[in-house]
Amino acid sequence: MTSYAEDLAALSIPIYRYSLAMDQKRWEVMDEVFTEDVTAAMGDHIEMVGRTTLVDSIAAAIDCCSATHHMNSNILAEVDGDMAEVTWRVRAWHQSKDAADCILEVVGYYDASFVRTPDGWRACRWAEQTVPVGPEPPNFFAGAAEAWAAIDARMTGAS
């Protein structure tokens, strides 16, 4: 049996890998963060099902950026055997790839359910809520709109 401190340290690993994957645009790292059948709600987007769909949505947003920097803090977990409910705070900095002086910084939180697997903890439910620090640059994620629309259509069965 593991201690709370050991579980909290182990649960932090996929959280940090998530930020690393975004900041380095290494989408294959997300296999070490999410279960294949993860469900997710990202801000105003409809709920998504499946790691591929979720990572496609994240990649569409991050691909609008020339650089990002994600920081996580205040990680709290309630562990019950091989399941854990985890919340944490995030501060993220994004630089537009269209204009170097166009910056979006957000603060917010994540709320996720994790399952312990033979390969470590993986998120099986993921929710994110962020708000901009200061005014949001207009159309910052415009380049992601087409990919997000295709994902929304795929999730709702629309053509």
ZADO-1210 file (C-alpha; in nm, 4 decimals, padded with zeros to 6 digits):
<atoms>
<atom x="00.0000" y="00.0000" z="00.0000" code="MET" pos="1"/>
<atom x="00.1315" y="00.3426" z="-00.0924" code="THR" pos="2"/>
<atom x="00.1224" y="00.6496" z="00.1268" code="SER" pos="3"/>
<atom x="-00.0661" y="00.9672" z="00.0394" code="TYR" pos="4"/>
<atom x="00.2654" y="01.1418" z="-00.0285" code="ALA" pos="5"/>
<atom x="00.3716" y="00.8648" z="-00.2695" code="GLU" pos="6"/>
<atom x="00.0356" y="00.8765" z="-00.4505" code="ASP" pos="7"/>
<atom x="00.0435" y="01.2567" z="-00.4724" code="LEU" pos="8"/>
<atom x="00.3953" y="01.2480" z="-00.6177" code="ALA" pos="9"/>
<atom x="00.2926" y="00.9789" z="-00.8668" code="ALA" pos="10"/>
<atom x="-00.0240" y="01.1699" z="-00.9648" code="LEU" pos="11"/>
<atom x="00.1862" y="01.4812" z="-01.0294" code="SER" pos="12"/>
<atom x="00.3830" y="01.3014" z="-01.3024" code="ILE" pos="13"/>
<atom x="00.1044" y="01.2886" z="-01.5671" code="PRO" pos="14"/>
<atom x="00.0080" y="01.6470" z="-01.4786" code="ILE" pos="15"/>
<atom x="00.3617" y="01.7670" z="-01.5459" code="TYR" pos="16"/>
<atom x="00.3855" y="01.5489" z="-01.8576" code="ARG" pos="17"/>
<atom x="00.0682" y="01.7166" z="-01.9870" code="TYR" pos="18"/>
<atom x="00.2310" y="02.0600" z="-01.9633" code="SER" pos="19"/>
<atom x="00.5578" y="01.9288" z="-02.1076" code="LEU" pos="20"/>
<atom x="00.3712" y="01.7772" z="-02.4034" code="ALA" pos="21"/>
<atom x="00.2049" y="02.1103" z="-02.4794" code="MET" pos="22"/>
<atom x="00.5149" y="02.3243" z="-02.4304" code="ASP" pos="23"/>
<atom x="00.7245" y="02.0942" z="-02.6509" code="GLN" pos="24"/>
<atom x="00.4413" y="01.9961" z="-02.8906" code="LYS" pos="25"/>
<atom x="00.5171" y="01.6301" z="-02.8197" code="ARG" pos="26"/>
<atom x="00.1689" y="01.4854" z="-02.8584" code="TRP" pos="27"/>
<atom x="00.2852" y="01.1235" z="-02.8123" code="GLU" pos="28"/>
<atom x="00.3550" y="01.2092" z="-02.4454" code="VAL" pos="29"/>
<atom x="-00.0219" y="01.2413" z="-02.3970" code="MET" pos="30"/>
<atom x="-00.0357" y="00.8578" z="-02.4062" code="ASP" pos="31"/>
<atom x="00.1264" y="00.8810" z="-02.0613" code="GLU" pos="32"/>
<atom x="-00.1388" y="01.1274" z="-01.9398" code="VAL" pos="33"/>
<atom x="-00.4800" y="01.0019" z="-02.0572" code="PHE" pos="34"/>
<atom x="-00.6577" y="00.6710" z="-02.0802" code="THR" pos="35"/>
<atom x="-00.7668" y="00.5794" z="-02.4316" code="GLU" pos="36"/>
<atom x="-01.1348" y="00.6349" z="-02.3388" code="ASP" pos="37"/>
<atom x="-01.0911" y="00.9608" z="-02.1420" code="VAL" pos="38"/>
<atom x="-01.3866" y="01.1997" z="-02.1294" code="THR" pos="39"/>
<atom x="-01.3092" y="01.5693" z="-02.1263" code="ALA" pos="40"/>
<atom x="-01.4641" y="01.9133" z="-02.1080" code="ALA" pos="41"/>
<atom x="-01.2344" y="02.1955" z="-02.2138" code="MET" pos="42"/>
<atom x="-01.3827" y="02.5349" z="-02.1366" code="GLY" pos="43"/>
<atom x="-01.6727" y="02.6043" z="-02.3720" code="ASP" pos="44"/>
<atom x="-01.6118" y="02.3024" z="-02.5978" code="HIS" pos="45"/>
<atom x="-01.8573" y="02.0168" z="-02.5935" code="ILE" pos="46"/>
<atom x="-01.7586" y="01.7120" z="-02.3973" code="GLU" pos="47"/>
<atom x="-01.5106" y="01.5007" z="-02.5853" code="MET" pos="48"/>
<atom x="-01.4572" y="01.1268" z="-02.5649" code="VAL" pos="49"/>
<atom x="-01.1292" y="00.9551" z="-02.6376" code="GLY" pos="50"/>
<atom x="-00.7620" y="01.0437" z="-02.6078" code="ARG" pos="51"/>
<atom x="-00.7207" y="01.1011" z="-02.9824" code="THR" pos="52"/>
<atom x="-01.0069" y="01.3506" z="-02.9936" code="THR" pos="53"/>
<atom x="-00.8869" y="01.5325" z="-02.6824" code="LEU" pos="54"/>
<atom x="-00.5261" y="01.5520" z="-02.8002" code="VAL" pos="55"/>
<atom x="-00.6404" y="01.6721" z="-03.1445" code="ASP" pos="56"/>
<atom x="-00.8324" y="01.9536" z="-02.9735" code="SER" pos="57"/>
<atom x="-00.5375" y="02.0498" z="-02.7537" code="ILE" pos="58"/>
<atom x="-00.2941" y="02.0343" z="-03.0466" code="ALA" pos="59"/>
<atom x="-00.5190" y="02.2622" z="-03.2546" code="ALA" pos="60"/>
<atom x="-00.4982" y="02.5293" z="-02.9845" code="ALA" pos="61"/>
<atom x="-00.1272" y="02.4924" z="-02.9163" code="ILE" pos="62"/>
<atom x="-00.0421" y="02.4864" z="-03.2878" code="ASP" pos="63"/>
<atom x="-00.1648" y="02.8489" z="-03.2982" code="CYS" pos="64"/>
<atom x="00.1300" y="02.9346" z="-03.0750" code="CYS" pos="65"/>
<atom x="00.4998" y="02.9762" z="-03.1473" code="SER" pos="66"/>
<atom x="00.5732" y="02.9147" z="-02.7782" code="ALA" pos="67"/>
<atom x="00.3866" y="02.8261" z="-02.4594" code="THR" pos="68"/>
<atom x="00.4733" y="02.7881" z="-02.0932" code="HIS" pos="69"/>
<atom x="00.2392" y="02.6002" z="-01.8572" code="HIS" pos="70"/>
<atom x="00.2863" y="02.5985" z="-01.4797" code="MET" pos="71"/>
<atom x="00.0930" y="02.3801" z="-01.2348" code="ASN" pos="72"/>
<atom x="00.0471" y="02.4292" z="-00.8613" code="SER" pos="73"/>
<atom x="-00.1698" y="02.3494" z="-00.5598" code="ASN" pos="74"/>
<atom x="-00.2184" y="01.9849" z="-00.6560" code="ILE" pos="75"/>
<atom x="-00.4651" y="01.8140" z="-00.4216" code="LEU" pos="76"/>
<atom x="-00.5816" y="01.4556" z="-00.4462" code="ALA" pos="77"/>
<atom x="-00.8372" y="01.2308" z="-00.2831" code="GLU" pos="78"/>
<atom x="-00.7136" y="00.8769" z="-00.3372" code="VAL" pos="79"/>
<atom x="-00.9409" y="00.5771" z="-00.2957" code="ASP" pos="80"/>
<atom x="-00.7543" y="00.2602" z="-00.3877" code="GLY" pos="81"/>
<atom x="-00.6819" y="00.2716" z="-00.7606" code="ASP" pos="82"/>
<atom x="-00.8930" y="00.5835" z="-00.8235" code="MET" pos="83"/>
<atom x="-00.8151" y="00.9457" z="-00.7443" code="ALA" pos="84"/>
<atom x="-00.9955" y="01.2773" z="-00.7746" code="GLU" pos="85"/>
<atom x="-00.7406" y="01.5525" z="-00.8365" code="VAL" pos="86"/>
<atom x="-00.7610" y="01.9310" z="-00.8647" code="THR" pos="87"/>
<atom x="-00.4845" y="02.1794" z="-00.9373" code="TRP" pos="88"/>
<atom x="-00.4228" y="02.5318" z="-01.0559" code="ARG" pos="89"/>
<atom x="-00.2595" y="02.6385" z="-01.3822" code="VAL" pos="90"/>
<atom x="-00.1049" y="02.9546" z="-01.5191" code="ARG" pos="91"/>
<atom x="-00.0234" y="02.9399" z="-01.8881" code="ALA" pos="92"/>
<atom x="00.1533" y="03.1815" z="-02.1226" code="TRP" pos="93"/>
<atom x="00.0958" y="03.1620" z="-02.4996" code="HIS" pos="94"/>
<atom x="00.2723" y="03.3529" z="-02.7777" code="GLN" pos="95"/>
<atom x="00.0924" y="03.3755" z="-03.1113" code="SER" pos="96"/>
<atom x="00.2765" y="03.2313" z="-03.4057" code="LYS" pos="97"/>
<atom x="00.1255" y="03.5095" z="-03.6187" code="ASP" pos="98"/>
<atom x="00.2643" y="03.7993" z="-03.4124" code="ALA" pos="99"/>
<atom x="00.5429" y="03.7720" z="-03.1542" code="ALA" pos="100"/>
<atom x="00.3990" y="04.0589" z="-02.9490" code="ASP" pos="101"/>
<atom x="00.0555" y="03.8926" z="-02.9298" code="CYS" pos="102"/>
<atom x="00.0493" y="03.7187" z="-02.5904" code="ILE" pos="103"/>
<atom x="-00.2307" y="03.5374" z="-02.4122" code="LEU" pos="104"/>
<atom x="-00.1875" y="03.4502" z="-02.0477" code="GLU" pos="105"/>
<atom x="-00.4532" y="03.2523" z="-01.8616" code="VAL" pos="106"/>
<atom x="-00.5135" y="03.1281" z="-01.5099" code="VAL" pos="107"/>
<atom x="-00.7496" y="02.8559" z="-01.4085" code="GLY" pos="108"/>
<atom x="-00.7907" y="02.5083" z="-01.2751" code="TYR" pos="109"/>
<atom x="-00.8113" y="02.1467" z="-01.3761" code="TYR" pos="110"/>
<atom x="-01.0330" y="01.8860" z="-01.2210" code="ASP" pos="111"/>
<atom x="-00.9693" y="01.5238" z="-01.3154" code="ALA" pos="112"/>
<atom x="-01.0296" y="01.1627" z="-01.2231" code="SER" pos="113"/>
<atom x="-00.7301" y="00.9314" z="-01.2445" code="PHE" pos="114"/>
<atom x="-00.7062" y="00.5551" z="-01.2498" code="VAL" pos="115"/>
<atom x="-00.3972" y="00.3640" z="-01.1414" code="ARG" pos="116"/>
<atom x="-00.2752" y="00.1442" z="-01.4286" code="THR" pos="117"/>
<atom x="00.0220" y="-00.0924" z="-01.4519" code="PRO" pos="118"/>
<atom x="00.2018" y="00.1969" z="-01.6290" code="ASP" pos="119"/>
<atom x="00.1149" y="00.4599" z="-01.3668" code="GLY" pos="120"/>
<atom x="-00.1725" y="00.7003" z="-01.3089" code="TRP" pos="121"/>
<atom x="-00.3755" y="00.8040" z="-01.6154" code="ARG" pos="122"/>
<atom x="-00.6598" y="01.0566" z="-01.6371" code="ALA" pos="123"/>
<atom x="-00.9934" y="00.9003" z="-01.7322" code="CYS" pos="124"/>
<atom x="-01.1943" y="01.2258" z="-01.6853" code="ARG" pos="125"/>
<atom x="-01.0537" y="01.5724" z="-01.7539" code="TRP" pos="126"/>
<atom x="-01.2042" y="01.9184" z="-01.7107" code="ALA" pos="127"/>
<atom x="-01.0381" y="02.2549" z="-01.7607" code="GLU" pos="128"/>
<atom x="-01.1600" y="02.6052" z="-01.6898" code="GLN" pos="129"/>
<atom x="-00.9406" y="02.9075" z="-01.7600" code="THR" pos="130"/>
<atom x="-00.9840" y="03.2827" z="-01.7887" code="VAL" pos="131"/>
<atom x="-00.7489" y="03.5356" z="-01.9512" code="PRO" pos="132"/>
<atom x="-00.5241" y="03.7589" z="-01.7426" code="VAL" pos="133"/>
<atom x="-00.6192" y="04.0946" z="-01.8923" code="GLY" pos="134"/>
<atom x="-00.7941" y="04.1304" z="-02.2266" code="PRO" pos="135"/>
<atom x="-00.7847" y="03.8289" z="-02.4556" code="GLU" pos="136"/>
<atom x="-00.6282" y="03.9137" z="-02.7904" code="PRO" pos="137"/>
<atom x="-00.9022" y="03.8968" z="-03.0568" code="PRO" pos="138"/>
<atom x="-00.9076" y="03.5774" z="-03.2607" code="ASN" pos="139"/>
<atom x="-00.6050" y="03.4318" z="-03.0785" code="PHE" pos="140"/>
<atom x="-00.7178" y="03.0750" z="-03.1488" code="PHE" pos="141"/>
<atom x="-00.8767" y="03.1468" z="-03.4885" code="ALA" pos="142"/>
<atom x="-00.6409" y="02.8968" z="-03.6494" code="GLY" pos="143"/>
<atom x="-00.7925" y="02.6215" z="-03.4342" code="ALA" pos="144"/>
<atom x="-01.1529" y="02.6954" z="-03.5329" code="ALA" pos="145"/>
<atom x="-01.1651" y="02.4564" z="-03.8287" code="GLU" pos="146"/>
<atom x="-01.0132" y="02.1677" z="-03.6303" code="ALA" pos="147"/>
<atom x="-01.2467" y="02.2339" z="-03.3361" code="TRP" pos="148"/>
<atom x="-01.5506" y="02.2435" z="-03.5658" code="ALA" pos="149"/>
<atom x="-01.4503" y="01.9077" z="-03.7147" code="ALA" pos="150"/>
<atom x="-01.4064" y="01.7618" z="-03.3640" code="ILE" pos="151"/>
<atom x="-01.7441" y="01.9005" z="-03.2531" code="ASP" pos="152"/>
<atom x="-01.9073" y="01.7533" z="-03.5644" code="ALA" pos="153"/>
<atom x="-01.7425" y="01.4173" z="-03.5008" code="ARG" pos="154"/>
<atom x="-01.8620" y="01.4171" z="-03.1387" code="MET" pos="155"/>
<atom x="-02.2203" y="01.5199" z="-03.2202" code="THR" pos="156"/>
<atom x="-02.2512" y="01.3091" z="-03.5339" code="GLY" pos="157"/>
<atom x="-02.3162" y="01.6181" z="-03.7475" code="ALA" pos="158"/>
<atom x="-02.1862" y="01.6231" z="-04.1017" code="SER" pos="159"/>
</atoms>
